[in-house]
Amino acid sequence: MFRWRKQVASSVPVAPATDAGDFLVHLDRRYRRPLTSYFEKRIRESYDIDDLVQEVFIRLAHRPNFDDIEYLEGYVFQTAANVIRDRVRRRAVRHAADHDPLENCELPTNDFSPERVLQGRQLLDRALGALLELPARTRHVFVLRLYEGMKQEEIAASLQISVESVRFHLRRAKEHMARGLEK
């Protein structure tokens, strides 16, 4: 059965292998505080300590049985040391030290606030209004260039006008759109 029972305090219950849930509850009661203290001495970020303790218990829960463990307390704390090593490796691979915390970020935290959505809609309405105010030929040239991505030479060939005329219509459209968006 459990060989480690000989070396662990008598408070460890003699649990059959099928009663793993009760055994894990016992491990939690017995080792949660010592593990918390263990991590507090080794980890700077106190907000990670509960997660690290939980990771130890997750690893213990994934273990099929504890029959081959001679010294359970040593095994638990070796698992804790492995959790710390894995954490250090993971942070090194992800270059965690190179990232700025979100608290220092100057970007807006709520990009979809109602005010911002309303401003976006109003800007879009002004842009569409300015676009519809353009003469048909100028609007067509502007749409072909901006939205279809056609080159000026392609637009000229398509509409059978000179490249200079395309440039004129584009300049006129940009000026009108800029004035319309400033309103």
C-alpha positions in Angstrom: 0.0 0.0 0.0 1.6 3.3 1.0 5.2 2.8 2.0 5.7 6.5 2.9 3.3 6.1 5.9 6.1 4.9 8.0 8.0 8.2 7.6 5.1 10.6 7.8 3.4 11.8 11.0 0.7 9.6 12.4 -1.9 12.2 11.4 -1.8 10.9 7.8 -4.9 8.8 7.2 -4.6 5.3 5.9 -6.5 5.7 2.7 -7.1 3.1 0.1 -6.0 3.9 -3.4 -9.6 4.2 -4.6 -10.3 7.0 -2.2 -8.0 9.5 -4.0 -10.3 12.4 -3.5 -10.3 12.2 0.3 -6.5 11.7 0.2 -6.1 14.9 -1.9 -8.3 16.8 0.5 -6.0 15.6 3.3 -2.9 16.7 1.3 -4.5 20.1 0.9 -5.2 20.4 4.6 -1.7 19.2 5.5 0.4 21.1 3.0 -1.4 24.2 1.8 0.0 26.5 4.5 3.6 25.0 4.4 3.5 25.4 0.6 2.3 28.9 0.8 5.1 29.7 3.2 7.6 27.9 0.9 6.5 30.0 -2.1 6.4 33.3 -0.1 10.1 32.9 0.6 11.0 32.2 -3.0 8.6 34.3 -5.2 8.5 38.1 -5.3 5.0 38.3 -6.8 2.7 37.5 -4.0 -0.3 37.4 -6.3 1.2 34.3 -8.0 1.5 32.3 -4.8 -2.0 30.8 -4.7 -1.7 29.8 -8.3 1.6 28.0 -7.6 0.2 26.2 -4.6 -2.7 25.1 -6.8 -0.4 23.9 -9.5 1.3 21.6 -7.0 -2.0 20.1 -6.1 -2.9 19.7 -9.7 0.3 17.8 -10.4 -0.4 15.6 -7.3 -4.0 15.0 -8.5 -2.7 13.8 -11.9 -0.6 11.2 -10.3 -2.3 7.8 -10.6 -1.2 6.6 -7.1 1.2 7.3 -4.3 2.3 3.7 -3.7 5.9 4.1 -4.8 6.6 7.3 -2.8 8.6 6.6 0.3 8.7 10.2 1.7 5.5 12.1 0.8 6.6 15.5 2.3 9.8 15.5 0.3 7.9 14.6 -2.8 5.4 17.4 -2.3 8.1 20.0 -1.8 10.2 18.6 -4.7 7.0 19.1 -6.8 6.9 22.7 -5.5 10.5 23.2 -6.5 9.7 21.9 -10.0 6.7 24.3 -10.3 9.1 27.2 -9.6 11.6 25.9 -12.1 8.9 25.5 -14.7 7.6 29.1 -14.0 11.1 30.5 -14.4 11.6 28.7 -17.7 8.2 29.8 -19.0 8.9 33.4 -18.1 12.3 33.2 -19.8 10.9 31.8 -23.0 8.1 34.3 -23.1 10.5 37.2 -22.2 8.1 38.2 -19.4 10.6 40.7 -18.1 10.6 42.6 -21.4 6.8 43.3 -21.2 5.3 46.3 -19.6 2.4 45.7 -17.2 -0.9 46.9 -18.4 -1.1 49.4 -15.5 1.6 51.5 -17.3 -0.1 51.3 -20.7 -1.4 54.6 -22.0 -3.8 53.1 -24.5 -7.5 53.5 -23.9 -8.8 50.6 -21.9 -12.3 50.6 -23.3 -12.1 51.0 -27.1 -15.8 50.4 -27.5 -17.3 52.9 -25.1 -20.6 54.3 -26.2 -19.1 57.8 -26.7 -16.4 56.4 -28.9 -18.8 54.4 -31.0 -21.0 57.5 -31.4 -18.0 59.5 -32.5 -17.0 56.8 -35.0 -20.5 56.7 -36.5 -20.6 60.5 -36.8 -17.2 60.6 -38.5 -18.4 57.9 -40.9 -21.6 59.8 -41.7 -19.6 63.0 -42.4 -17.2 61.0 -44.7 -20.1 59.4 -46.6 -21.8 62.8 -46.9 -18.7 64.4 -48.2 -18.2 61.6 -50.7 -21.8 61.9 -52.0 -21.3 65.7 -52.5 -18.5 65.1 -55.0 -19.2 65.3 -58.7 -19.8 61.8 -60.2 -16.6 61.6 -62.1 -14.4 62.8 -59.2 -16.2 60.4 -56.8 -15.6 57.5 -59.3 -11.9 58.3 -59.7 -11.6 58.6 -55.9 -13.3 55.3 -55.2 -11.3 53.5 -57.9 -8.0 54.7 -56.4 -8.8 54.5 -52.7 -11.1 51.5 -52.4 -10.2 49.5 -55.5 -6.5 50.1 -55.2 -6.1 50.9 -58.9 -3.1 52.9 -60.1 -3.6 56.3 -61.7 -2.6 54.9 -65.1 -5.2 52.1 -64.8 -7.9 54.6 -63.8 -7.1 56.8 -66.8 -7.2 53.9 -69.2 -10.5 52.6 -67.7 -12.3 56.0 -67.8 -10.6 57.0 -71.0 -9.2 60.2 -69.5 -5.6 61.5 -69.1 -3.4 60.7 -66.1 -3.3 64.4 -65.4 -7.1 64.5 -65.2 -7.0 61.5 -62.7 -4.5 63.5 -60.6 -6.8 66.6 -60.7 -9.9 64.6 -59.6 -7.9 62.9 -56.8 -6.6 66.2 -55.5 -10.0 67.7 -55.7 -11.6 64.7 -53.9 -9.0 64.7 -51.1 -9.4 68.4 -50.5 -13.2 68.1 -50.3 -13.1 65.0 -48.1 -10.7 66.8 -45.7 -13.0 69.8 -45.4 -16.0 67.5 -45.0 -14.3 65.6 -42.1 -13.4 68.8 -40.3 -17.0 69.9 -40.0 
